[in-house]
Amino acid sequence: MKHKPPTFTGGYNPVGAVKWLEEVEIIIDAM
């Protein structure tokens, strides 16, 4: 099963960055 990590578009969006990081952590924990 391939994981599709969320993409981070950059810029100044701290809420989006935190959400992206949480999603990546979930994927890493599942490995």
N, CA, C and O atoms as a DFTB+ gen file, in Angstrom:
124 C
 N C O
     1  1       0.843      -1.177       0.000
     2  2       0.000       0.000       0.000
     3  2       0.887       1.237       0.000
     4  3       1.781       1.376       0.835
     5  1       0.633       2.116      -0.927
     6  2       1.435       3.337      -1.012
     7  2       0.772       4.436      -0.204
     8  3      -0.444       4.625      -0.236
     9  1       1.616       5.152       0.522
    10  2       1.113       6.307       1.258
    11  2       1.246       7.526       0.373
    12  3       2.245       7.682      -0.330
    13  1       0.261       8.378       0.401
    14  2       0.328       9.621      -0.348
    15  2       0.486      10.747       0.658
    16  3      -0.503      11.259       1.182
    17  1       1.742      11.140       0.932
    18  2       1.940      12.187       1.928
    19  2       1.305      13.494       1.475
    20  3       1.303      13.809       0.285
    21  1       0.772      14.246       2.413
    22  2       0.171      15.524       2.056
    23  2       1.237      16.474       1.532
    24  3       2.395      16.418       1.946
    25  1       0.837      17.333       0.627
    26  2       1.788      18.300       0.087
    27  2       1.689      19.597       0.871
    28  3       0.610      20.013       1.293
    29  1       2.830      20.216       1.052
    30  2       2.875      21.502       1.745
    31  2       3.281      22.544       0.728
    32  3       4.355      22.454       0.134
    33  1       2.425      23.536       0.522
    34  2       2.664      24.516      -0.527
    35  2       3.600      25.629      -0.096
    36  3       4.006      26.453      -0.916
    37  1       3.943      25.661       1.173
    38  2       4.851      26.699       1.666
    39  2       4.087      27.958       2.029
    40  3       2.872      27.935       2.222
    41  1       4.812      29.043       2.119
    42  2       4.172      30.293       2.485
    43  2       3.995      30.390       3.988
    44  3       4.424      29.508       4.731
    45  1       3.369      31.456       4.426
    46  2       3.155      31.669       5.854
    47  2       1.745      31.240       6.207
    48  3       0.797      32.021       6.123
    49  1       1.626      29.991       6.602
    50  2       0.334      29.435       6.997
    51  2       0.590      28.477       8.153
    52  3       0.654      27.265       7.948
    53  1       0.738      29.008       9.370
    54  2       1.082      28.136      10.498
    55  2       0.047      27.052      10.774
    56  3       0.411      25.947      11.176
    57  1      -1.221      27.343      10.569
    58  2      -2.261      26.335      10.808
    59  2      -2.119      25.201       9.797
    60  3      -2.216      24.027      10.157
    61  1      -1.892      25.549       8.550
    62  2      -1.702      24.536       7.519
    63  2      -0.445      23.720       7.756
    64  3      -0.422      22.516       7.500
    65  1       0.598      24.370       8.244
    66  2       1.856      23.669       8.520
    67  2       1.678      22.665       9.648
    68  3       2.191      21.549       9.568
    69  1       0.965      23.041      10.686
    70  2       0.731      22.131      11.814
    71  2      -0.111      20.946      11.356
    72  3       0.168      19.804      11.723
    73  1      -1.134      21.213      10.561
    74  2      -1.983      20.128      10.063
    75  2      -1.169      19.173       9.193
    76  3      -1.314      17.955       9.300
    77  1      -0.311      19.725       8.330
    78  2       0.540      18.907       7.473
    79  2       1.450      18.030       8.318
    80  3       1.601      16.839       8.047
    81  1       2.054      18.620       9.340
    82  2       2.972      17.880      10.200
    83  2       2.248      16.751      10.932
    84  3       2.784      15.650      11.055
    85  1       1.047      17.014      11.414
    86  2       0.276      15.974      12.104
    87  2      -0.051      14.820      11.161
    88  3       0.003      13.658      11.564
    89  1      -0.389      15.128       9.909
    90  2      -0.703      14.067       8.948
    91  2       0.534      13.236       8.628
    92  3       0.445      12.016       8.490
    93  1       1.686      13.890       8.508
    94  2       2.924      13.161       8.240
    95  2       3.280      12.274       9.431
    96  3       3.735      11.146       9.241
    97  1       3.083      12.760      10.645
    98  2       3.371      11.960      11.838
    99  2       2.491      10.721      11.892
   100  3       2.952       9.657      12.303
   101  1       1.241      10.840      11.488
   102  2       0.337       9.686      11.470
   103  2       0.866       8.634      10.501
   104  3       0.852       7.442      10.808
   105  1       1.331       9.071       9.334
   106  2       1.867       8.131       8.350
   107  2       3.123       7.464       8.890
   108  3       3.293       6.254       8.744
   109  1       4.005       8.242       9.512
   110  2       5.250       7.683      10.045
   111  2       4.956       6.689      11.164
   112  3       5.596       5.641      11.241
   113  1       3.996       7.005      12.030
   114  2       3.638       6.087      13.115
   115  2       3.088       4.772      12.572
   116  3       3.266       3.723      13.193
   117  1       2.428       4.820      11.428
   118  2       1.834       3.618      10.852
   119  2       2.874       2.713      10.202
   120  3       2.597       1.542       9.941
   121  1       4.052       3.235       9.940
   122  2       5.095       2.435       9.270
   123  2       5.729       1.463      10.223
   124  3       6.623       0.711       9.835
